[in-house]
Amino acid sequence: MISLKPKKGHLLIAEPSSIGDLSFNRSVVLLADHNAEGSIGFILNKPLGYSIQDLIPEIHGKFKIYNGGPVEQDNLYFIHNVPELIPESIEISSGIYWGGDFESTKDLINQGKIKRNNIRFFLGYTGWAAHQLEDELEDNSWIVSENSYENKIIGKSSTSFWKEKIMELGGEYLIWSNSPENPALN
C-alpha cells in the first residue's frame, strides 16, 4: 500500500509484515532527505541503553541516544528544533533541523539552553540508494505518512510510537497494534 510519495520530513512506518528485520521491525523513520540520488532517515523509536554523557563525558546531560539505523553506527547524528541556536543546521521540514556546529551544541547543552524536547541524538542512520526506497514501498515494506507533529516530534515518546501510528491507520492495521513484537512469543 503506497499512501503518499516520500519526501523529506515525512515519516516511514514499518509494515507489520517486516517481522524478523532486526533494524526496522516496528520502526518509525523520519526522512531527513529524499531525492533522485537516494534517501536518508533516522529511526525515532529505538532508544539505546545509554545517554550522550556515556559517549561524550564533557556533555553534562542525560539525553538518550537512539539507534538511527544500520548505516555508520559509529557516528553520532542529531536533529533539533533550535536553528537559531545551532549554526550550520540543515532544515528538514516544519521546523526540524539536522546537524549543525557540534561544539556550539555541546556548549549550549552544558549551559542549559538546549533541553530534551529540543534535540535528539542517534548512532547511525538509515540510508537507501537511488530508487531503493521506492522499491521497498512497492514491496509494501513501508507506509508513508505526513509528520503531523512537526518539530514537536523530537520530544515524542519512543516506545509506543509505532503502535500509535499503526492505530491511526485503522482498518486492517488495528489487529497488529496489540500483537507481540515477536509472534513466536504469542
DACOR-V493542 format. One line per field, one symbol per residue. ss: DSSP state (H for helix, E for strand, L for the rest). A space follows every 10 residues. Layout:
ss = ???
This chain:
ss = LLLLLLLLLL EEEELHHHLL LLLLLLLEEE EEEEELLEEE EEELLLEEEE EHHHHLLLLL LLLEEEELLL EEEEEEEEEE LLLLLLLLLE EEELLEEELL LHHHHHHHHH LLLLLHHHEE EEEEEEEEEL LHHHHHHHLL LEEEELLLLH HHHHHLLLLL HHHHHHHHHL HHHHHHHHLL LLHHHL
